[in-house]
Amino acid sequence: MRPEDVGLCPAGARRRVPGLRREELAQLAGISASYYTRLEQGQSLNASPAVLDAIATALLLDQDEREHLRRLAAAVSRTVAASRPRPERVSPATLDLLRLMGDVPAVVQGRRTDVLAWNPLGHALLAGHVDPTSPERPSDRPNAARMIFLDAHSRELYADWPRKARALVGNLRLAVGKHPEDGLLAALIGELTVRSPEFVTMWADHRIRPCDAADYELRHPLVGRITVTQQALAIARSPEQTLIAHTTEAGSPSQNAIQLLAQAGTWCTATEVHPVRG
């Protein structure tokens, strides 16, 4: 954000950066510059909701960003030791739903983007080069973030790879805000930071966006180009898990390509699902 974006007249003095200065942001939020500086530096840990809302308004944050800010402030105000959670599991009801979605590529992801289950068509569309039974073993589960940044097949699959990668990073930031004590999530961020310079750049951008629905063009090695709508659906009984369905426009070449992929017969039967069995 620049001063002129929020109605401020930039001073004549040379600016080291084009963005807002601390003093300007504090002025917009109606708080003192010294108090805002203490907030930034983590020296004041109990900012009131009114102060957070004022800062959010000054920064023109949208609703998702405001909620993320509140979660970060709440996490800072309490001391929580990092933990190593138990492996996530998929409920039988969710597995039944996957089986019924035989004609729709579908994947169940956990809060760290681990693939907890997929139906055969979901596996064939996104990760045909990966062992289809790998979600059954917590130590071998594919991870969407690792695959997007570190797996050559996944990088080639998305025609606009940077857009998909940025969406995933934004969603990871939301997850970190919700679960700051999750040691496995922190380890995943650390691994990607060490192994992927592109992740480092995108992570430093600090943008957050929930991956709820988006259209992507895929370049599938077997059936060519496919345009899919990835829709992330909340699972009522497992709120930290997401069912991601990949739909195509009715009667389109993309739908025909999905049907061709379903008929290829190079993976498990259409009624088989690969869950975590605990």
Contacts in CASP RR format, 6 or more apart in sequence:
PFRMAT RR
TARGET T0000
AUTHOR 0000-0000-0000
METHOD contacts of the structure
MODEL  1
MRPEDVGLCPAGARRRVPGLRREELAQLAGISASYYTRLEQGQSLNASPA
VLDAIATALLLDQDEREHLRRLAAAVSRTVAASRPRPERVSPATLDLLRL
MGDVPAVVQGRRTDVLAWNPLGHALLAGHVDPTSPERPSDRPNAARMIFL
DAHSRELYADWPRKARALVGNLRLAVGKHPEDGLLAALIGELTVRSPEFV
TMWADHRIRPCDAADYELRHPLVGRITVTQQALAIARSPEQTLIAHTTEA
GSPSQNAIQLLAQAGTWCTATEVHPVRG
1 19 0 8 1.000
1 20 0 8 1.000
1 59 0 8 1.000
1 60 0 8 1.000
2 10 0 8 1.000
2 18 0 8 1.000
2 19 0 8 1.000
2 20 0 8 1.000
3 9 0 8 1.000
3 10 0 8 1.000
3 19 0 8 1.000
3 20 0 8 1.000
3 24 0 8 1.000
4 10 0 8 1.000
5 60 0 8 1.000
6 20 0 8 1.000
6 28 0 8 1.000
6 58 0 8 1.000
6 60 0 8 1.000
8 20 0 8 1.000
8 24 0 8 1.000
8 27 0 8 1.000
8 28 0 8 1.000
15 21 0 8 1.000
20 28 0 8 1.000
22 33 0 8 1.000
22 36 0 8 1.000
22 37 0 8 1.000
22 40 0 8 1.000
23 33 0 8 1.000
25 36 0 8 1.000
25 55 0 8 1.000
25 58 0 8 1.000
25 59 0 8 1.000
26 32 0 8 1.000
26 33 0 8 1.000
26 35 0 8 1.000
26 36 0 8 1.000
27 33 0 8 1.000
28 57 0 8 1.000
28 58 0 8 1.000
29 36 0 8 1.000
29 51 0 8 1.000
29 54 0 8 1.000
29 55 0 8 1.000
29 57 0 8 1.000
29 58 0 8 1.000
30 54 0 8 1.000
31 51 0 8 1.000
31 54 0 8 1.000
31 55 0 8 1.000
35 44 0 8 1.000
36 55 0 8 1.000
38 44 0 8 1.000
39 47 0 8 1.000
39 51 0 8 1.000
39 55 0 8 1.000
42 76 0 8 1.000
45 76 0 8 1.000
45 77 0 8 1.000
46 77 0 8 1.000
47 73 0 8 1.000
49 70 0 8 1.000
52 66 0 8 1.000
52 69 0 8 1.000
52 70 0 8 1.000
52 73 0 8 1.000
53 66 0 8 1.000
55 69 0 8 1.000
56 65 0 8 1.000
56 66 0 8 1.000
56 69 0 8 1.000
59 65 0 8 1.000
61 69 0 8 1.000
64 174 0 8 1.000
64 208 0 8 1.000
64 209 0 8 1.000
64 210 0 8 1.000
65 208 0 8 1.000
68 173 0 8 1.000
68 174 0 8 1.000
68 177 0 8 1.000
68 208 0 8 1.000
71 177 0 8 1.000
71 178 0 8 1.000
72 177 0 8 1.000
72 180 0 8 1.000
75 177 0 8 1.000
75 180 0 8 1.000
80 180 0 8 1.000
80 181 0 8 1.000
81 181 0 8 1.000
82 181 0 8 1.000
82 182 0 8 1.000
82 183 0 8 1.000
82 186 0 8 1.000
83 181 0 8 1.000
83 182 0 8 1.000
83 183 0 8 1.000
84 183 0 8 1.000
84 184 0 8 1.000
85 182 0 8 1.000
85 183 0 8 1.000
85 184 0 8 1.000
87 138 0 8 1.000
87 276 0 8 1.000
87 278 0 8 1.000
88 110 0 8 1.000
88 111 0 8 1.000
88 114 0 8 1.000
88 116 0 8 1.000
88 240 0 8 1.000
88 241 0 8 1.000
88 276 0 8 1.000
89 116 0 8 1.000
89 276 0 8 1.000
89 278 0 8 1.000
90 108 0 8 1.000
90 116 0 8 1.000
90 117 0 8 1.000
90 238 0 8 1.000
90 241 0 8 1.000
90 275 0 8 1.000
90 276 0 8 1.000
91 235 0 8 1.000
91 237 0 8 1.000
91 238 0 8 1.000
93 237 0 8 1.000
94 108 0 8 1.000
94 117 0 8 1.000
94 235 0 8 1.000
94 237 0 8 1.000
94 238 0 8 1.000
94 241 0 8 1.000
94 243 0 8 1.000
95 117 0 8 1.000
95 273 0 8 1.000
95 275 0 8 1.000
97 243 0 8 1.000
98 106 0 8 1.000
98 108 0 8 1.000
98 117 0 8 1.000
98 118 0 8 1.000
98 119 0 8 1.000
98 243 0 8 1.000
98 273 0 8 1.000
99 119 0 8 1.000
99 271 0 8 1.000
99 273 0 8 1.000
101 119 0 8 1.000
101 245 0 8 1.000
102 119 0 8 1.000
102 120 0 8 1.000
102 121 0 8 1.000
102 262 0 8 1.000
102 270 0 8 1.000
102 271 0 8 1.000
103 121 0 8 1.000
103 258 0 8 1.000
103 259 0 8 1.000
103 262 0 8 1.000
104 119 0 8 1.000
104 121 0 8 1.000
104 245 0 8 1.000
104 246 0 8 1.000
104 247 0 8 1.000
105 119 0 8 1.000
105 121 0 8 1.000
105 122 0 8 1.000
105 124 0 8 1.000
105 125 0 8 1.000
105 126 0 8 1.000
105 228 0 8 1.000
105 245 0 8 1.000
105 246 0 8 1.000
105 258 0 8 1.000
106 118 0 8 1.000
106 119 0 8 1.000
106 121 0 8 1.000
106 122 0 8 1.000
106 243 0 8 1.000
106 244 0 8 1.000
106 245 0 8 1.000
106 246 0 8 1.000
107 115 0 8 1.000
107 117 0 8 1.000
107 118 0 8 1.000
107 122 0 8 1.000
107 126 0 8 1.000
107 243 0 8 1.000
107 244 0 8 1.000
108 115 0 8 1.000
108 116 0 8 1.000
108 117 0 8 1.000
108 118 0 8 1.000
108 235 0 8 1.000
108 241 0 8 1.000
108 242 0 8 1.000
108 243 0 8 1.000
108 244 0 8 1.000
109 115 0 8 1.000
109 116 0 8 1.000
109 144 0 8 1.000
109 241 0 8 1.000
109 242 0 8 1.000
109 244 0 8 1.000
110 116 0 8 1.000
110 240 0 8 1.000
110 241 0 8 1.000
110 242 0 8 1.000
111 175 0 8 1.000
111 178 0 8 1.000
111 179 0 8 1.000
111 182 0 8 1.000
111 185 0 8 1.000
111 240 0 8 1.000
111 241 0 8 1.000
112 143 0 8 1.000
112 145 0 8 1.000
112 175 0 8 1.000
112 182 0 8 1.000
112 184 0 8 1.000
112 185 0 8 1.000
112 188 0 8 1.000
113 143 0 8 1.000
113 144 0 8 1.000
113 145 0 8 1.000
113 168 0 8 1.000
113 171 0 8 1.000
113 172 0 8 1.000
113 175 0 8 1.000
113 188 0 8 1.000
114 141 0 8 1.000
114 142 0 8 1.000
114 143 0 8 1.000
114 144 0 8 1.000
115 127 0 8 1.000
115 134 0 8 1.000
115 135 0 8 1.000
115 141 0 8 1.000
115 142 0 8 1.000
115 143 0 8 1.000
115 144 0 8 1.000
116 135 0 8 1.000
116 141 0 8 1.000
116 241 0 8 1.000
116 275 0 8 1.000
116 276 0 8 1.000
117 135 0 8 1.000
117 273 0 8 1.000
117 274 0 8 1.000
117 275 0 8 1.000
117 276 0 8 1.000
118 126 0 8 1.000
118 127 0 8 1.000
118 132 0 8 1.000
118 135 0 8 1.000
118 273 0 8 1.000
118 274 0 8 1.000
119 270 0 8 1.000
119 272 0 8 1.000
119 273 0 8 1.000
120 132 0 8 1.000
120 267 0 8 1.000
120 268 0 8 1.000
120 269 0 8 1.000
120 270 0 8 1.000
120 272 0 8 1.000
120 273 0 8 1.000
121 258 0 8 1.000
121 261 0 8 1.000
121 262 0 8 1.000
121 270 0 8 1.000
122 246 0 8 1.000
123 130 0 8 1.000
123 132 0 8 1.000
123 267 0 8 1.000
123 268 0 8 1.000
123 274 0 8 1.000
124 222 0 8 1.000
124 261 0 8 1.000
124 262 0 8 1.000
124 264 0 8 1.000
124 266 0 8 1.000
124 267 0 8 1.000
125 218 0 8 1.000
125 220 0 8 1.000
125 226 0 8 1.000
125 228 0 8 1.000
125 246 0 8 1.000
125 258 0 8 1.000
125 261 0 8 1.000
126 154 0 8 1.000
126 157 0 8 1.000
126 246 0 8 1.000
127 142 0 8 1.000
127 147 0 8 1.000
127 153 0 8 1.000
127 154 0 8 1.000
128 153 0 8 1.000
128 267 0 8 1.000
129 153 0 8 1.000
130 142 0 8 1.000
131 140 0 8 1.000
132 267 0 8 1.000
132 268 0 8 1.000
132 274 0 8 1.000
133 274 0 8 1.000
134 140 0 8 1.000
134 141 0 8 1.000
134 142 0 8 1.000
134 274 0 8 1.000
135 141 0 8 1.000
135 142 0 8 1.000
135 274 0 8 1.000
135 275 0 8 1.000
135 276 0 8 1.000
136 274 0 8 1.000
136 275 0 8 1.000
136 276 0 8 1.000
136 277 0 8 1.000
138 276 0 8 1.000
141 276 0 8 1.000
143 188 0 8 1.000
144 168 0 8 1.000
145 168 0 8 1.000
145 172 0 8 1.000
145 188 0 8 1.000
145 192 0 8 1.000
146 188 0 8 1.000
146 191 0 8 1.000
146 192 0 8 1.000
147 153 0 8 1.000
147 154 0 8 1.000
148 154 0 8 1.000
148 155 0 8 1.000
148 158 0 8 1.000
148 161 0 8 1.000
148 164 0 8 1.000
148 165 0 8 1.000
148 168 0 8 1.000
149 155 0 8 1.000
149 165 0 8 1.000
149 192 0 8 1.000
149 195 0 8 1.000
149 196 0 8 1.000
149 198 0 8 1.000
149 199 0 8 1.000
150 192 0 8 1.000
150 195 0 8 1.000
150 196 0 8 1.000
153 221 0 8 1.000
155 161 0 8 1.000
156 219 0 8 1.000
156 221 0 8 1.000
157 218 0 8 1.000
157 219 0 8 1.000
157 220 0 8 1.000
158 164 0 8 1.000
158 216 0 8 1.000
158 217 0 8 1.000
158 218 0 8 1.000
158 219 0 8 1.000
159 216 0 8 1.000
159 217 0 8 1.000
159 218 0 8 1.000
159 219 0 8 1.000
159 225 0 8 1.000
160 216 0 8 1.000
160 217 0 8 1.000
163 216 0 8 1.000
164 216 0 8 1.000
165 198 0 8 1.000
165 199 0 8 1.000
165 202 0 8 1.000
166 202 0 8 1.000
166 205 0 8 1.000
166 207 0 8 1.000
167 209 0 8 1.000
167 211 0 8 1.000
167 214 0 8 1.000
168 211 0 8 1.000
169 199 0 8 1.000
169 202 0 8 1.000
169 203 0 8 1.000
169 205 0 8 1.000
169 207 0 8 1.000
170 207 0 8 1.000
170 208 0 8 1.000
170 209 0 8 1.000
170 211 0 8 1.000
171 208 0 8 1.000
171 209 0 8 1.000
171 210 0 8 1.000
171 211 0 8 1.000
172 185 0 8 1.000
172 188 0 8 1.000
172 189 0 8 1.000
172 203 0 8 1.000
173 203 0 8 1.000
173 206 0 8 1.000
173 207 0 8 1.000
173 208 0 8 1.000
174 208 0 8 1.000
174 209 0 8 1.000
174 210 0 8 1.000
175 182 0 8 1.000
175 185 0 8 1.000
176 182 0 8 1.000
176 185 0 8 1.000
176 186 0 8 1.000
176 189 0 8 1.000
179 185 0 8 1.000
189 203 0 8 1.000
192 199 0 8 1.000
192 203 0 8 1.000
193 199 0 8 1.000
193 200 0 8 1.000
193 203 0 8 1.000
210 232 0 8 1.000
211 230 0 8 1.000
211 232 0 8 1.000
212 231 0 8 1.000
212 232 0 8 1.000
213 229 0 8 1.000
213 230 0 8 1.000
213 231 0 8 1.000
213 232 0 8 1.000
214 229 0 8 1.000
214 230 0 8 1.000
215 227 0 8 1.000
215 228 0 8 1.000
215 229 0 8 1.000
215 230 0 8 1.000
216 227 0 8 1.000
216 228 0 8 1.000
216 230 0 8 1.000
217 225 0 8 1.000
217 226 0 8 1.000
217 227 0 8 1.000
218 224 0 8 1.000
218 225 0 8 1.000
218 226 0 8 1.000
218 227 0 8 1.000
218 228 0 8 1.000
219 225 0 8 1.000
220 226 0 8 1.000
220 257 0 8 1.000
220 261 0 8 1.000
222 261 0 8 1.000
222 264 0 8 1.000
222 266 0 8 1.000
223 257 0 8 1.000
223 258 0 8 1.000
223 260 0 8 1.000
223 261 0 8 1.000
223 264 0 8 1.000
224 257 0 8 1.000
225 254 0 8 1.000
225 257 0 8 1.000
226 248 0 8 1.000
226 254 0 8 1.000
226 257 0 8 1.000
226 258 0 8 1.000
227 248 0 8 1.000
227 249 0 8 1.000
227 252 0 8 1.000
227 254 0 8 1.000
228 246 0 8 1.000
228 247 0 8 1.000
228 248 0 8 1.000
228 254 0 8 1.000
229 246 0 8 1.000
229 247 0 8 1.000
229 248 0 8 1.000
230 244 0 8 1.000
230 245 0 8 1.000
230 246 0 8 1.000
231 244 0 8 1.000
231 245 0 8 1.000
231 246 0 8 1.000
231 247 0 8 1.000
232 242 0 8 1.000
232 243 0 8 1.000
232 244 0 8 1.000
233 242 0 8 1.000
233 243 0 8 1.000
233 244 0 8 1.000
233 245 0 8 1.000
234 242 0 8 1.000
234 243 0 8 1.000
235 241 0 8 1.000
235 242 0 8 1.000
235 243 0 8 1.000
248 254 0 8 1.000
248 255 0 8 1.000
248 257 0 8 1.000
248 258 0 8 1.000
249 255 0 8 1.000
262 270 0 8 1.000
268 274 0 8 1.000
END
